């Protein structure tokens, strides 16, 4: 049975290194709340999450530091597997 690479030491080390940089979200440009840890960080949409510039489903490398980016959990989820930083624009009202 194959192991989940996100549970491995190399991935956790990459997350720690990226978190230590204290960078703003690469998608929206706003500050990330790095004080959130544990269960709070798993649920808070403004908490840090490791994103990948080239999504894994598009051939990006999970463990490549050059592909790693700091992002809000919410921004990362909204971006999905699209290339680039722009999240889809939302309509100003329901049509």
N, C-alpha and C positions, 0 to 999 in steps of 0.2 A: 504494500500500500504506500502510495506516495505521500510525503509529508507536505503540510502547508508551509511554503517558504516564508510567509508573514509571521510565523511563530518562531523563526530561527534567530540565532544570535546576530548574524550579519544584518538582518533587516532591523532588529531592535537597536543595534548600534547606529545604523544609518538614521533612524528616527531620532535618537538621542543627539546625534551630531547636528542634524537639521534644526531641532528644537533649540539647541544651545546657541545657534546663530541669532535667534530672536528677531527674525525678519518679519515684515508685514506680509499679509496674504498676497500672493503673487497674482491672484485673479482680480480681487476688488481693490487692493492697495491699502486697506484699513489694517489697523493693529490687531494682533491676535492675542487673546488672553492666555498667556503661557502659565498662569498660576493654577489653572484648572488641571487636576490630575485625577486618576482613578475613575470611579464611576461617574463623577460629575463631567469629566472630559469625554466620556463615551456618549453622553446624552446632550451636552450643550452644543448648540449649532455654531457658536463662535469660538470653540476650542480648536486647538492645533490638530491638524491631521497632515500626514505626509501625502503629497500629491505627486504625480509624475507628469512632466511636460509632454512627453509622448506616452499616451495611454498604453497600458499593458496589452489591451486588446488590439492595438495598432502596431505592435512590435516593440514597444518600449521595454527597457530592462528594469526589473524590480529593484535590483541591488546597485544600480549605477548612480553614484553621487551626482554626476552631471545631469541626470534626469530627475533628480529629487527637487521638490519645491515645497515651501511652507504654505498651507492654505487653511482657511476656516473649514470646518466640517460641512457647513451649509454650502459654501462656494464650490467645494470639491464635488459634492453630490449633485448640485445643479449643472455643473459642467459636464458630468458624465464622461464619455469617451471621445469627446470632440477635441480636435487639435486646436491649440491656441488658448488664450486666456478669456476671450469674450464669452460670457454666458448669454443665452438667448434673450433678446429684448422682450420685456413684458408690455402688453398693451396697457394703455392708460385707463381703459375701462373694458367691461365685458361687451362683446359685440353680439 
